[in-house]
Amino acid sequence: MHKGDVVTELQDGEEWQVVGDKILITKPSDPKHSREIPVPDGDVEGLVEVWLGGA
């Protein structure tokens, strides 16, 4: 995986943010819903692509 690669697609209602060396994906309407994705090596700025599915 490289900088600019798509690492995941968001499901409806999900939001994402980079926290340390992980991308945290949450759904505000469901506090129990969360998933983490490691930030790819060499992408210290967190400049990864996250796409809204179906967009």
C-alpha positions, 0 to 999 in steps of 0.5 A, spaced: 500 500 500 502 506 498 500 514 499 494 515 495 491 508 495 484 507 497 484 503 503 477 502 505 470 505 503 465 508 508 459 505 509 453 510 510 453 514 516 460 513 517 466 518 519 473 517 519 479 520 522 487 519 523 489 517 530 496 516 531 498 510 526 491 508 525 485 510 521 479 510 526 472 509 522 466 510 527 458 511 526 455 517 530 448 514 530 451 507 533 456 508 538 458 501 538 460 501 531 467 502 530 473 499 526 481 501 525 485 500 519 493 501 520 496 507 516 500 504 511 507 505 512 511 511 509 504 515 510 506 518 516 502 524 514 496 520 514 494 522 507 490 516 505 484 515 501 477 513 504 471 513 499 464 513 501 461 507 498 457 508 492 459 515 491 
